Amino acid sequence: MAVDARAVIDSGARLADNVSVGPFSVIGAGVEIGEGTTIGPHVVINGPTTIGRDNQIFQFASIGEVPQDKKFHGENSRLIIGDRNTIREFVTINRGTEDGGGETRIGNDNWLMAYIHIAHDCIIGNHTIFSNGASLAGHVVVDDYAILGGFTLVHQFCTIGRHAFCGMGSAIGKDVLPYVIVNGNPAHAHGINTEGLKRHDFCKETIHIIRDAYKLIYRSNLTTEDVKPKLIELAKSSKELQPMIDLLERSTRGIVR
């Protein structure tokens, strides 16, 4: 380990042999950090927290702190972070709560820019991008490849679907369907994330089908219940529509329109 002599590592923390820790960082009991992870200076990590391999955590981040929830009274909860995530300056990530299943989870290959806040019981997938100042309230789900523009705010219990794009300053109080672009305060839908889908090798035919699904949901004047069977039929042409159908089925907050 390349641990600076000025760092404070609790005897109850477990760090892999090649973890690097910068000066004045504090790592508490119950923290496990995997191989190749780099912790910058002035980082605070409290447990129970598990951090995987090859993550890079920059200075002044606060990881695994108790949740900002008045119902929390010290019950056992944890934070789990996967592999190859970049966590920039002043990012705050809280542990879970008993009401939310006891875990906050972050997957792999995510890019969290400066001043991000991820609250208790959030579930973040893989390959997401959070631009500066984006913040999640508790119990938010962000699926794979979603992008949150700078200073995006997401209300508790909302879901941001895979490959969705949330524009700068979006205030999101409902679920965002996969592949959809939203923007504004309050957020409104503005078409599908065509450029993002092209960058991730979606073929023209699939993008066309996703666009047809968007038109059914947003421009047909049909209710959500009336749209669902039409989407199921359309999904026979592309399995990529299934995430849209799944989120419509389980949504409790309704969708951003």
Protein Blocks (a to p, Z undefined) as FASTA:
>chain_A
ZZdfkbccdfkbccdfkbccdehiacdehiacdehiacdehiacdddddddehiacdehi
aehiacddfkbghiacdddddehiacdehiacddddfknoopacddehiacdehiacdeh
iacdehiacdehiacdehiacdehiacdehiacdehiacdehiacdehiacfbdcdehia
cedjddddebjafklmmmnopafklmmmmmmmmmmmmmnopafklmmmmmmmmmmmomkl
mmmmmmmmmpmnbpaZZ
